[in-house]
Amino acid sequence: MIPFDAHKTLLNARQATTEDLLDRVTAYRDGMEPEAIEIIEMELRRRGVGADQIEQAQSEHAGTVMRDASGLPMRCSFCPRPAIAQRSGWHRLWGRIPLFPRHLNYCAEHLPQ
């Protein structure tokens, strides 16, 4: 197991978008170190994000985020956001040549219509 590095986590939180931090502290919370959660919540407070906004983000993720067999949230295949749907697709070589079918995870932004 990798030891927790508070300084590295703080630097990462400062560079992340508010949306990313909200995803981490809500959807991905169960898989995080308690110290990391404190750092992210501190950074959100520094940015003016209150507990009500965090609760709103939590309620938006509740029931919509897909989870794997261990109960952890699945990530979108195209970005770090939480996945809300899974569809069949193709694994493509260099993004063009379809090689084999596979399951792809989609967040709300990348979900095909």
C-alpha positions in Angstrom: 0.0 0.0 0.0 1.2 3.5 -0.9 1.7 5.7 2.2 -0.5 8.8 2.4 1.2 12.0 1.4 -0.7 15.0 2.7 1.4 17.6 0.9 0.9 15.9 -2.5 -2.8 15.6 -1.8 -3.1 19.2 -1.0 -1.2 20.3 -4.1 -3.5 18.0 -6.2 -6.6 19.4 -4.6 -5.5 23.0 -5.3 -5.0 22.2 -9.0 -8.3 20.3 -9.4 -11.5 21.8 -10.6 -14.3 22.4 -8.1 -16.4 19.9 -10.0 -13.7 17.2 -9.7 -13.3 17.9 -6.0 -17.1 17.6 -5.5 -17.0 14.2 -7.3 -14.2 13.0 -5.1 -15.8 14.0 -1.8 -19.2 12.6 -2.8 -19.1 9.7 -5.3 -15.6 8.5 -4.7 -15.6 9.1 -0.9 -15.8 5.5 0.1 -12.5 4.6 -1.6 -10.5 7.5 -0.1 -8.3 8.0 3.0 -10.0 10.1 5.7 -7.1 12.6 5.6 -7.7 13.1 1.9 -11.4 13.8 2.5 -10.5 16.4 5.1 -8.1 18.1 2.7 -10.6 18.2 -0.1 -13.4 19.5 2.1 -11.0 22.2 3.4 -10.1 23.2 -0.2 -13.9 23.3 -1.1 -14.5 25.6 1.9 -11.6 27.8 0.7 -13.3 28.1 -2.6 -16.6 29.1 -1.0 -18.4 25.7 -1.5 -20.6 25.1 1.5 -22.1 21.9 3.1 -25.4 22.5 1.2 -23.6 22.3 -2.2 -21.8 19.2 -1.1 -25.1 17.6 0.0 -26.7 18.6 -3.3 -23.8 16.9 -5.3 -24.2 13.8 -3.0 -27.9 13.6 -3.8 -27.2 14.0 -7.5 -24.9 11.0 -7.4 -27.1 8.9 -5.1 -28.7 6.1 -7.1 -27.2 7.1 -10.5 -23.6 6.2 -10.1 -22.7 2.7 -11.3 -20.7 0.6 -8.8 -18.4 -2.4 -9.3 -18.7 -5.7 -7.5 -16.8 -4.3 -4.5 -19.2 -1.4 -4.2 -16.8 1.3 -5.4 -18.0 3.8 -8.1 -17.0 3.1 -11.7 -15.3 5.8 -13.7 -16.3 7.0 -17.2 -14.2 5.4 -19.9 -13.5 8.8 -21.4 -12.9 11.1 -18.3 -12.5 10.8 -14.5 -16.2 11.5 -13.8 -18.4 8.9 -12.2 -20.1 6.6 -14.6 -23.9 6.5 -14.8 -24.4 4.1 -17.7 -22.7 1.2 -19.4 -23.0 0.3 -23.1 -21.3 -2.1 -25.5 -18.7 -0.6 -27.7 -15.4 -1.4 -29.4 -11.9 -1.3 -28.2 -10.2 0.6 -31.0 -6.6 0.6 -32.1 -5.3 4.2 -32.4 -8.9 5.3 -31.8 -9.9 4.1 -35.3 -9.6 0.4 -36.0 -12.1 -1.7 -34.0 -10.4 -4.7 -32.5 -12.9 -6.4 -30.1 -16.1 -5.6 -28.3 -16.1 -4.4 -24.7 -18.2 -2.6 -22.2 -17.7 1.2 -22.0 -18.7 3.3 -19.0 -20.3 6.8 -19.6 -20.7 9.8 -17.4 -23.6 12.2 -18.1 -21.4 14.3 -20.4 -20.2 11.4 -22.6 -23.4 9.3 -22.7 -24.4 8.9 -26.3 -28.0 9.9 -27.2 
